[in-house]
Amino acid sequence: MFWNKEKETMSRKEIENLQVELLKEKIEYAYNNVPFYKKKFDEYGINKSSIKTIEDIQKLPFTTKTDFRDNYPFGLFATDMKKIVRIHSSSGTTGKPTVVGYTKNDLDVWSELVARIASYAGVTDEDIVHIAFGYGLFTGGFGLHYGLEKIGAAIVPASSGNTKKQIMLMKDYGATVLVCTPSYALHIAEVAQNEGLDVNKDLNLRIGMFGAEPWSNQMREKIEQALGVKAYDNYGLSEVMGPGVSGECEAQDGMHIAEDHFIAEIINPETGRWVKEGEYGELVITPLTKEALPVFRYRTRDITKLTSKPCSCGRTLARMYKPIGRTDDMLIIRGVNVFPSQIEEVLFSIDGISPHYQIIIEREGALDTATVLVEANANLFFDEMKKQRQFLDRINYELKTTLGLDVKVKLVEPHSIERSEGKAKRIIDKRKF
């Protein structure tokens, strides 16, 4: 279902012409209203006349999370606080939080774009949507709430926590759409099973909209089997808006980017230069319509690839594929680059493994080691030692083939790995630097 067919089916030339004009306007706007960018643009000799084609965006400096923290809390805002009607921020677990603001128009645009990605997934005004994201400074809960409400769907703002009650509400209220992190969706399925529910008979779920953490196609299959839904990925981050930057359509072949509101680039994270279309690199995003907080070439640290080929759904907006990891959570084990998503894909392709795992990084002498804790299902865990050994050997072989690296694998008891109601904690780094 198209939400805005005119914008979703523009030609590539029309998209790029629109982006160039919006980028020029935003450069002038930021220069006149944000001292940080005035200084930057003066240093780089940049003004709106510097932009003639979409390729010219490469003349602009990057913006990073550090820039947000250095200008904490409101130093990057382009409007006075009288026009700010909403403030969100990151958790700040690794330093000062990144603070983002929204004008009334920003919120209207945000709702419009979330409505668009929800329509991609097939959500309509006949759906009942259960949102199990936390409501607060995190952009996920409120961002998806108002966009889904714009479609006309009935919203159950359950927030996070108390999984048994979440399941009761989904059952009693007849929820047809579930919104949460993918790891929490699997936890919901696990608790429902433990409560003796048959998700296909006792729940009415048909669509899952999942985001806020990386997840593989193997994890998608697990979720779809466990909850009886079609699981759709969506992408966003607070620094450029929140959820609604991109989302999957029913083809599930990449997430359509709202290119009338964002310019997406893929760069080599080491050189900062563009890579060829279809090659993996770091995603860089420039929002084109933000009033409160204009941002240029924000380095997301997410590793993905883009395609501008039209989709089978009829949309012409470029698509980004599932991020395979991040430049700042990539593990380097004895000189080998390893992304947690690579390990997840291997684990989820093997029968007998539950969808819960952790990666423990330690240092033994001068060498780093990785141990993968794997929850086996109950039957396997209590099976004879010989079968367990054969199972571990298979996991070791598959991981070494994929990673080019030997990692330790340890079976742990069912339900022994901590469950999360938000983003799953997959990596525990015990190294001391």
Buried (B, 14 or more C-beta within 10 A) or exposed (E): BBBBEEBBBBEBEBBBBBBBEBBBBBBBBBBEBBEBBEEBBEEEEBEBEBBEEBEBBEEBBBBBBEBBBEBBBBBBBBBEEEBBBBBBBBEEEEEBBBBBBBBEBBBEBBBBBBBBBBBBBBBBEEBBBBBBBBBBBBBBBBBBBBBBBBBEBBBBBBBBEEBEEBBEBBBEBBBBBBBBBBBBBBBBBBBBEEEEBEBEEEBBBBBBBBBBBBBBBBBBEBBBEBBBBBBBBBBBBBBBBBBBBBBBBBBBBBBBBBBBBBBBBBBEBEEBEBBEEEEBBBBBBBBBBBBBBBBBBBBBBBBBBBBBBBBEBEBBBBBBBBBBBBBEBBBEBEEBBBBBBBBBBBBBBEEBBBBBBBBBBBEEEEEBBBBBBBBBEEEBBEBEEEEBEEBBEEBBEBBEEBBEBBBBBEBBEBEEBEBBBBBBEBBEBEEEE
